[in-house]
């Protein structure tokens, strides 16, 4: 995607940006974090953050990207020459580096399941057996490193060749297919015996479970699922034609994301309660529950394999965006450099991610601040680096860029009126920075 070419169709950009947004965050991470944080209350706080912070911030990144039409670092250098604001882009690169290092571990799990499902290794197993098969796999060091490597390899190959744009065609089939499969799962899940407990877990807020950490995690989760605060959306929107509406693009991505989050929650929790599992099982939650729900559907294995393929695709399109933002800064349109940078950075990410992959096996008991490597990497990215990136992004847009220029850019291709623009501006200039800071300081126990 280097030659500053643009997306061919309106849908092209939305699909690519949605491809970055919709991934493990909505499908794997949301259910497990919500499960650990009491369910319903977490969902409500997450939705509020997504609308009050996520949506305006996504718009802000789109505006930066389309105004500057450059990569994560050059965009800031172009808009604020001679200043250090480009550190926001550099922070995004570091964040995406760490992010892909543990994201690929989960990507690898999907590959493992896919291989097992296709080769019949999962047929005729009951829930308990699934769990032990799975635990065996993720604790095996060689096995988990191999699949993690394969996941990164796919990512490197696509980014090295600059193929992300071509992926938009596949996305236009995969995203609707994902939705349909999820709807099937939801129908099966909510009709299981005892499903009602899961539904009330998801929709009946238990405010007594809410702590300052819950609020931070809900905020981090809303940034994570929308890929914001790390300049990914700046990079993607730099390829965006001027006639496309930024507010509409942002709205549709947020809408799709919320839909997938709700479907994932509705598919997982009724089943968790019906099968007598615990909602706070952590990162393994989805992987323990899914096969059992599928096994209760006619042609279950077939649907399970289809689901895993689409799930892998969704995770990969997010992974592409993480590597892309780093590579595009280095390659600057040079094809040979792009390829070299993709390989070197991709392999470095794999090496950096080794301790995360081993966190479910040999390094299970090795903890820092009470967290395994995997948990620490995830926590640092989602709850520290992404909020800091988003905070700085909001300050940059609302204090460094001219308000009139912002309005001009947002007006291109959209019918946004002054009043809505003002609301957005207030959200970005005041609400977002203050809220992000308050949530972060609250966790530190500052007040
Ligand atoms: N939004 C992606 C997901 O939900 C994760 C992501 C975060 C991707 C930041 C790129 C940048 O899986």
Boltz pocket constraint, residues with backbone or C-beta under 6 A from the ligand:
constraints:
  - pocket:
      binder: B
      contacts: [[A, 20], [A, 21], [A, 22], [A, 23], [A, 24], [A, 25], [A, 26], [A, 96], [A, 99], [A, 223], [A, 224], [A, 225], [A, 226], [A, 227], [A, 228], [A, 230], [A, 232], [A, 314], [A, 318], [A, 319], [A, 321], [A, 322]]
      max_distance: 6.0
